[in-house]
Amino acid sequence: MNALVKSVVSGFGFSLGAALFRQASKKLGLDDEKKKEAASKEAEKATTSESDDTEA
């Protein structure tokens, strides 16, 4: 029972810590929006080149 309570409390603590970090990183400018945009553009290019290959 004690281990179950510890695991639930730890899980809640990790979840709360992750949420706080996400909020702080947005305010401090630490988020990776540019990287996400670049990755989505790269994926879009790969998808369009694959569809071009299948049409040829």
Beta strands, then each sheet from edge to edge (+ up, - down):
end
